[in-house]
Amino acid sequence: MSDDSSTRIVADLRRWIASVPPGTRLPSSRELRQRHRAGPATVQKALHALAAQGLVESRPGVGTFTLAIRTPRTVDFGWQTTALGTAGFRDGHGPTSLETIPNSVIGMHSGYPCRELLPEKLVRAAFARATRAENLMGRPPVAGLPDLQSWFATELAGATPDGVAPVSPSDVVVIPGSQSGLVTAFRALAGAGRPILVESPTYWGAMLAARQAGVQVVPVPSGPAGPSPEAVAESLGRTGARVFYAQPTFANATGWLWPRDRADAVLDAVRAAGAFLIEDDWAHDFAIDAAPQPLASRDDAGHVVYLRSLTKSVAPATRVAGLVARGPARDRILADHGAEALYVSGILQTVALDVVTQPAWRTHLRRVTEQLRGRRDLLLEALVRHAPQARVEAVPRGGLNAWVRLPDDAVVADVVARCRADGLTVGDGGEWFPAEPAGRYVRMNYAAAEPSQLGRAAEILGAALR
Amino acid sequence: MSDDSSTRIVADLRRWIASVPPGTRLPSSRELRQRHRAGPATVQKALHALAAQGLVESRPGVGTFTLAIRTPRTVDFGWQTTALGTAGFRDGHGPTSLETIPNSVIGMHSGYPCRELLPEKLVRAAFARATRAENLMGRPPVAGLPDLQSWFATELAGATPDGVAPVSPSDVVVIPGSQSGLVTAFRALAGAGRPILVESPTYWGAMLAARQAGVQVVPVPSGPAGPSPEAVAESLGRTGARVFYAQPTFANATGWLWPRDRADAVLDAVRAAGAFLIEDDWAHDFAIDAAPQPLASRDDAGHVVYLRSLTKSVAPATRVAGLVARGPARDRILADHGAEALYVSGILQTVALDVVTQPAWRTHLRRVTEQLRGRRDLLLEALVRHAPQARVEAVPRGGLNAWVRLPDDAVVADVVARCRADGLTVGDGGEWFPAEPAGRYVRMNYAAAEPSQLGRAAEILGAALR
């Protein structure tokens, strides 16, 4: 089935539909197949597209007929201004990391790896199996498929040292992607109007989730070795916050990794304050120089609430993540998840579990590590050569991104716009800062572009800085 | 591949694993196949299950090995009591409609139709097609797949009378199920702390969503002909609410349908108050005696915000719904959806669209209507015969449920428990009332049970009432 030929048939039929009165019968599928020299699936796909666009309707046993196209009149929604008020208003644009761009542009702005780094064969095979499975039509429990809960628990337990009680499967809540997990965790553990600590810089999606949950963001400065434990303790004490949101492993956008000692000291500060650490282990499957060691595996008193998503490493189509929490915190998170989502599609859970339990998944992850290392090194070398004005202050130890510092007199928005005009999209570093940025940065996702494009990307950035 | 034999292999191997030291190599797949007289897929499935349970690990090229099973120690989560406080606490149980029950029980408590009423062939075929599709690995736009937006818009436009501007595809936001749509709509249109009007009785999921969004629920009495327009106008005026949530078509749990004149008068009251009507068209695909005529099709000034879910009629696995709004309300809903979910799995959108655009979908819906009519009539007749103490005050015109009134001296919880003990689950009517119930009711989902079970169900209820 060719996408192109079905698109061509749609275009031809749209012209024809515009020229005939509503209610006209379309040529039969057979006539269309002959006229366009296309297979039955292609013609069927074209007819579906026209039906979805509201241009034709199918009357079973009779045929397919054109529909009237109405001209909309202008309507005044002014009354809504009063009804909506200003309280829920968000200014500004949506997440730029989700923008789609033309193929001709080198896209390094997104938060996702390119298709070549996804386990496409495994995902397709898993979907094919799940499609045939007996339980396809069923409804999974609110907390998730038991086997998937077990898998998330086992992954954490595997890193748990002796003397620490490992999490159990019932501590896992399967959620529809990490974004909703962040909103749920912020709402359940802090609550509207309350403060939460975040690193600065931090993940933009977490700030969006914080606004959504109505919590107040309090920034703590971070660096290549993570935040200072004293600063964390001081901020928790001063603000009364009981939640610290962090990405200790390959932070987005910097690729920084908290060293083991530092991580334990921060965890001690959180414990001493009677607080929660929400550990967003977003890049667990994107290690380069070091194996991820979740803090959650070294806590059994319920201080660490752990979030691990499979969306980016398995496939955007499988929006599944695990949220691990113990004690009353787990009960609150489960109740909040139930009220918000009821349950997560069973097939997405089945597919995610299938992919990550295949032996080939480990092979795939090793290949991803090699690919990421190669792309990262290519980009860093190219930046030194072609964009000497820019600097990567600490080599990312994992993750998808290089956090590139521009000269202090650069205007980031202008640099981003000049790159875009020359065929390169990068992320404006300001989006990762909760308040005024500590420097001028852009984020470049080396996992989103082709390796062969990375040299050209560095040239474009270099030119934009001149 | 047999589920039973793979379960048997898992049970056997669990016993064996408990008897050997950690790190022991499992017999090879071939040995297991011979020992259990099972096919390779069955053995593979058993090994996956053991891996997911953390009992074994596979080392590619070497074999599968047993893992140590740790004994968890008891941990004290008392510190969380202080950290969490009481503000986010929810008392009571989760939604009883989502409970799973043994096969031996006649299950009429759930909110879903039984598997025989789902278009299983269409869903399996659509998943199979989507699994092979080129775009499986892609990420859809935040507002949804354009073709699915078009389909939702076209469905509404089909019912739109002349002189009313039909909605356009860009007015549609595709969301991950109607529960999250309710939370989004309540939060975006009313906002925390503000009142919203609901019918009494109303859908329990809407009250759960209201609590989640932090809005205050104000009940308006409803009946077989819907709420009185004067009562709606008075409540909007008195409370200052700018949102009225309702199910005008085959309400859950009553099956009531607002007559056309009444619906228009209520819409006028909402318009006059400068308010929104959130129309939850949950049972659009479950008509029995009348074709659904959404109020949203008769409003083009942005007063009606329309919610249509495909979860219950297509499959629980496809958690996809459309939220239709115009003007600034649409912008707010889209921003809220983006912050909460980022986007909905592309494959679920593709599958839902595929199913509802097949010619066989119409045939399926006609069959569902006949099935629902047959089951409803069977249940109502059986209740008259076997449970004369109970009364259905108005025959449900559509939907899945009979709303059964018990004698005024009945204690509903006791009746529900006695039915349960005798092998029948029904919903406690109190869950559909925002405050004190106006009468003693149970909800019986005639679409969830087998037609052959409906007589026995009525007998059990009759006995429980004696």
Interface residues (C-beta under 8 A of the other chain):
Chain A: D3 H48 A49 A51 A52 Q53 G54 S58 P60 R70 P72 R73 V75 D76 F77 W79 Q80 T81 T82 A83 L84 G85 A87 G88 F89 R90 G94 P95 L98 T100 Y112 R115 L118 E120 V123 R124 F127 A128 A130 T131 R132 E134 L136 M137 G138 R139 P141 V142 D147 L148 S150 W151 A153 T154 A157 G158 T160 A165 P166 S168 P176 G177 Q179 S180 V183 R187 A188 L189 G191 A192 G205 L208 A209 R211 Q212 G214 R242 G274 A275 F276 D300 A301 G302 A315 P316 A317 T318 R319 R326 G327 P328 A329 R332 A335 D336 G338 A339 E340 A341 L342 Y343 V344 S345 G346 I347 L348 L353 D354 T357 P359 A360 R362 T363
Chain B: D3 H48 A49 A51 A52 Q53 G54 S58 P60 R70 P72 R73 V75 D76 F77 W79 Q80 T81 T82 A83 L84 G85 A87 G88 F89 R90 G94 P95 L98 T100 Y112 R115 L118 E120 V123 R124 F127 A128 A130 T131 R132 E134 L136 M137 G138 R139 P141 V142 D147 L148 S150 W151 A153 T154 A157 T160 A165 P166 S168 P176 G177 Q179 S180 V183 R187 A188 L189 G191 A192 G205 L208 A209 R211 Q212 G214 R242 G274 A275 F276 D300 A301 G302 A315 P316 A317 T318 R319 R326 G327 P328 A329 R332 A335 D336 G338 A339 E340 A341 L342 Y343 V344 S345 G346 I347 L348 L353 D354 T357 P359 A360 R362 T363
